[in-house]
Amino acid sequence: MKKPRNSLICALALATCGLFAAEPTLDAAVAKGAKFLLAKQEADGHWSDAQMPALTALPVWALTGSGADAAGAIGKGVAFILSTQKPDGGFYVPKPGRGGSGLGNYNTAVCLSSLFETKKAPTSAMLKAREYIASSQLTGDDTMAGGFGYDKLSRRRYADLSNTSYALDAMSRTATLEELRTSGKKVDLNWAQAIAFVERLQKKEGEDKGGAAYNDRTPQGGTATNASGRVHLRAYGSMSYAAVLSMCSARLTKADPRVRSALEYCTKYWTVDENPGMGDQGLYYYYDILARALSAAGVEDLFTDDGRTIYWKRELAKKLLVLQREDGSWSNDNNRFWEGDPVLCTSFAMLALELCR
């Protein structure tokens, strides 16, 4: 039986109200997260660990996009980050036990992205950080060439996809700063080598085709045997999104076969209940890199082979709202990759939610 016109109008009106009613819930979650972060900032402006500037940069980044009244805290956080910059341009605290540079590549890449988003940092400081990152890219002709590791000064030659994705994102995000460089040669990466590094870690066959591994030496996601009997490192969720983000940072689009293949893997193993292949390890990093990668690729929805549409922003936001704790924080019971720290997880969750908005 055909519904009366008035009934249809009412139904549409209720549906529309429902959509708008859901939005403040997400905003409220971000606001609660911001309140938690603001309460955890130390007097000197840092969060969590003063020897790890990235752990201050992440909440600064999250607060910047939150819409919260956080200008004072952001300013103090920016000042603290800037206080850790070394003459070589990197943001880090030297640690002799780590080869002298205290995870300099990781810290500098995260700090540079965060500072750029705040619009509160001196251009000169960010240009120096770009120089540090560019000088940290590995060269040569081995499987590590084109990538980035944790440290510029390391006892061993090493690179991985997580650090590489942070470095490539930071350099792509801040590329316009080079127009403001008043002296010396403009700084950039060897993007062709960077893409080649990522491509070497992307699987070309098997069940994890299109996905990516952490590197070619460390079995973070375990190992598998291919049809020819060769053992190889498995791809897993967060690294596959890191591959997407890295390729998009290098100006590849979702139409590129390599990006498309990675997105097919991500669709095949789509879930917000775990980090595919890693379970609850690095779960909040997974949420953050997922949101940043799909946003960078301009992907609004994912489409499965059986015709199902995955509304990834809706599903991710819903999951994060359920996981938020009463005090406004998020935290992982599995402390691997420092995710027992609620400041870190809350920053990751807020950054993801802000992209879902």
C-alpha positions in Angstrom: 0.0 0.0 0.0 1.3 3.4 -0.9 2.2 5.6 2.0 0.5 9.0 2.3 2.8 11.9 1.2 2.7 13.4 4.7 4.0 10.1 6.2 6.9 10.1 3.7 7.8 13.7 4.6 7.7 12.9 8.3 9.9 9.8 7.8 12.5 11.9 5.9 12.4 14.6 8.5 13.1 12.0 11.3 15.9 10.4 9.3 17.5 13.8 8.8 17.1 14.7 12.5 18.8 11.4 13.3 21.8 12.2 11.2 22.3 15.6 12.8 21.6 14.2 16.3 24.4 11.7 15.8 27.0 14.4 15.0 27.2 16.0 18.5 27.9 12.6 20.0 31.1 12.4 18.0 31.9 16.0 18.8 31.2 15.3 22.5 33.6 12.4 22.4 36.4 14.6 20.9 35.6 17.2 23.5 35.9 14.7 26.3 39.2 13.5 24.9 40.5 17.0 24.7 39.5 17.6 28.3 41.5 14.5 29.3 44.5 15.6 27.4 44.4 19.1 28.8 44.4 17.7 32.4 47.5 15.5 31.6 49.9 18.2 30.3 52.9 18.8 32.5 53.9 22.3 33.7 56.7 22.6 31.2 54.3 21.8 28.3 55.2 18.2 27.6 53.0 15.0 27.8 54.0 11.5 28.9 57.7 11.4 28.4 59.9 14.5 28.1 62.6 12.5 26.3 60.2 11.6 23.5 59.0 14.9 21.8 56.6 12.9 19.5 54.6 12.0 22.6 53.9 15.7 23.0 53.5 16.4 19.3 50.6 13.9 19.0 48.4 15.5 21.7 49.2 18.9 20.3 48.2 17.7 16.9 45.0 16.2 18.2 44.1 19.3 20.2 44.7 21.5 17.2 41.9 19.8 15.3 39.6 19.2 18.2 37.8 22.6 18.3 38.5 22.7 22.1 39.6 25.9 23.8 43.2 24.7 24.0 45.3 27.6 22.6 47.3 27.9 25.8 48.1 24.2 26.1 48.9 24.0 22.4 51.2 27.0 22.7 53.0 25.5 25.7 53.3 22.2 23.8 54.8 23.9 20.8 57.3 25.7 22.9 58.4 22.4 24.5 58.8 20.7 21.1 60.8 23.6 19.8 63.1 23.4 22.9 64.1 19.9 21.8 65.3 20.9 18.3 69.0 20.2 17.8 71.5 22.1 15.5 71.0 19.4 12.9 67.3 20.3 12.7 66.0 17.2 14.4 63.6 17.1 17.3 64.9 14.5 19.8 66.7 14.0 23.1 70.1 12.3 22.5 70.3 8.8 23.9 73.8 7.2 23.8 72.3 3.8 24.2 70.4 4.2 21.0 73.3 5.3 18.8 73.1 8.9 20.0 70.0 10.2 18.4 67.0 9.1 20.5 64.7 7.9 17.7 65.4 11.1 15.9 63.6 10.2 12.6 60.4 9.2 14.3 60.3 12.1 16.7 61.2 14.7 14.0 58.6 13.5 11.5 55.8 13.5 14.0 56.8 16.8 15.4 57.1 18.5 12.0 53.6 17.4 11.0 52.2 18.5 14.3 53.9 21.9 14.3 52.8 22.6 10.7 49.2 21.9 11.6 49.2 24.3 14.6 50.4 27.3 12.5 52.3 28.4 15.6 55.8 27.3 14.8 58.6 29.4 13.2 59.1 28.6 9.5 62.8 28.5 10.1 62.5 25.7 12.6 60.3 23.6 10.3 62.6 24.1 7.4 65.5 22.8 9.5 63.4 19.8 10.4 62.8 19.2 6.7 66.6 19.2 6.1 67.0 16.6 8.9 64.4 14.3 7.5 65.7 14.6 3.9 69.2 13.8 5.1 67.9 10.7 7.0 66.6 8.9 3.8 68.7 5.8 3.1 70.4 5.7 -0.3 72.1 2.9 -2.1 70.9 -0.2 -4.0 69.8 -2.6 -1.3 66.3 -3.3 -0.1 66.5 -0.5 2.6 67.2 2.2 0.0 64.6 4.9 -0.1 63.2 4.2 3.4 63.6 5.6 6.9 64.4 4.0 10.2 64.0 5.2 13.8 67.3 6.9 13.9 69.5 8.9 11.5 72.5 7.8 13.5 72.2 4.1 13.9 74.7 1.3 14.4 73.0 -0.7 11.7 71.4 0.0 8.3 67.7 -0.2 8.9 64.4 1.1 7.6 60.7 0.2 8.1 57.4 1.2 6.6 56.0 2.8 9.8 58.8 5.4 10.1 58.9 5.8 6.3 55.2 6.7 6.2 55.6 9.3 9.0 58.6 10.8 7.1 56.9 10.9 3.7 53.7 12.3 5.2 55.6 15.1 7.0 57.6 16.0 3.9 54.5 16.0 1.7 52.4 17.9 4.2 55.0 20.7 4.6 56.2 20.9 1.0 54.9 24.4 0.5 57.3 25.7 3.2 60.1 25.4 0.6 58.7 28.4 -1.2 59.6 30.4 1.9 63.2 29.3 2.0 65.3 32.4 1.4 68.8 30.9 1.0 70.3 27.6 -0.1 68.9 24.9 -2.2 65.3 23.7 -1.8 65.1 20.5 0.1 63.2 17.4 -1.0 63.3 13.6 -1.0 64.2 11.1 -3.6 60.5 10.2 -4.1 61.2 7.5 -6.7 63.4 5.6 -4.3 60.8 6.1 -1.6 58.1 4.6 -3.8 60.4 1.7 -4.7 61.0 1.0 -1.0 57.3 0.8 -0.3 56.7 -1.3 -3.4 59.2 -3.9 -2.3 57.2 -4.4 0.8 53.9 -4.8 -1.0 52.9 -8.4 -1.6 52.4 -9.4 -5.2 50.7 -12.7 -4.8 48.9 -15.0 -2.3 46.3 -14.3 0.3 47.9 -11.1 1.4 48.3 -9.7 -2.1 48.3 -5.9 -2.1 49.1 -5.7 1.6 52.4 -4.6 3.0 54.9 -5.9 5.6 56.8 -3.8 8.2 60.1 -4.4 6.5 61.9 -7.3 4.8 63.6 -8.5 8.0 61.4 -8.1 11.1 58.4 -10.6 11.2 56.0 -8.2 13.0 53.0 -9.9 11.3 54.4 -13.4 11.2 55.5 -15.4 8.2 53.8 -17.4 5.5 54.9 -19.9 2.8 54.0 -19.1 -0.8 53.1 -21.6 -3.6 56.8 -22.1 -4.5 57.6 -23.0 -0.9 59.4 -19.7 -0.1 58.9 -18.3 3.4 58.1 -14.6 3.4 57.0 -12.0 5.9 53.3 -11.5 6.1 51.4 -8.3 5.4 49.2 -6.9 8.1 46.6 -4.1 8.6 48.4 -1.1 9.9 51.4 -1.5 7.5 49.1 -1.9 4.5 47.4 1.5 5.4 50.9 2.9 5.9 51.7 1.8 2.4 48.6 3.6 1.1 49.5 6.8 3.0 53.1 6.6 1.8 52.1 6.2 -1.9 49.6 9.1 -1.6 52.3 11.3 0.0 54.4 10.5 -3.1 51.5 11.9 -5.2 50.2 8.5 -6.4 46.4 8.4 -6.6 43.8 5.7 -5.8 43.7 5.0 -9.6 47.3 3.8 -9.5 47.5 0.0 -9.7 49.8 -0.1 -6.6 47.4 2.0 -4.5 44.4 0.2 -5.8 45.9 -3.2 -4.9 46.7 -2.0 -1.4 43.1 -0.7 -1.0 41.8 -4.1 -2.2 43.8 -5.8 0.6 42.4 -3.3 3.1 38.9 -3.9 1.9 39.3 -7.7 2.0 40.5 -7.6 5.6 38.4 -4.7 6.7 37.7 -4.6 10.5 37.7 -2.2 13.3 37.8 -4.9 15.9 41.5 -5.6 15.6 44.6 -4.6 13.7 44.4 -7.4 11.0 47.3 -9.8 11.5 48.3 -8.3 14.8 45.2 -8.6 17.0 45.2 -5.9 19.7 48.8 -4.9 19.1 49.1 -1.4 17.9 45.3 -1.1 17.7 45.1 2.7 18.1 48.0 3.3 15.8 45.9 1.2 13.3 42.9 3.4 13.8 44.9 6.6 13.2 46.9 5.3 10.1 43.7 3.9 8.7 41.9 7.2 8.8 44.9 9.2 7.5 45.5 6.8 4.7 41.9 6.6 3.4 41.5 10.4 3.8 44.7 11.0 1.8 43.5 8.6 -0.9 40.2 10.4 -1.1 38.3 7.2 -0.3 34.8 7.9 1.1 33.6 4.3 1.0 35.1 0.8 0.4 33.3 -1.7 -1.8 33.6 -5.5 -1.3 33.6 -8.1 -4.0 30.2 -9.3 -2.9 28.7 -5.8 -3.4 28.7 -4.6 0.2 29.5 -1.0 0.9 31.8 -0.2 3.9 31.1 3.2 5.3 34.5 3.3 7.0 34.1 6.7 8.7 30.8 5.6 10.3 32.1 2.2 11.4 35.4 3.6 12.8 33.6 6.4 14.7 31.1 4.0 16.1 33.8 1.7 17.4 35.9 4.5 18.9 32.8 5.9 20.7 32.2 2.5 22.3 35.9 2.2 23.4 36.1 5.6 25.0 36.4 5.5 28.8 34.5 7.5 31.4 37.3 10.0 31.9 37.4 10.8 28.2 40.5 8.7 27.4 41.2 5.7 25.3 43.8 3.1 26.2 45.0 -0.3 25.1 45.3 -3.2 27.6 48.1 -4.5 25.3 51.1 -2.2 26.1 53.1 -3.1 23.0 54.2 -0.1 21.0 53.5 2.1 24.2 49.8 1.8 23.8 49.3 1.3 27.6 49.7 5.1 27.7 46.3 6.7 27.5 47.7 10.0 26.3 49.1 8.2 23.2 45.9 6.3 22.5 43.7 9.3 23.2 45.7 11.3 20.7 45.5 8.6 18.0 41.7 8.2 18.7 41.0 11.9 18.5 43.0 12.3 15.3 41.0 9.5 13.7 37.7 10.9 14.9 38.5 14.3 13.6 39.0 12.8 10.1 35.7 11.0 10.5 34.0 14.3 11.1 
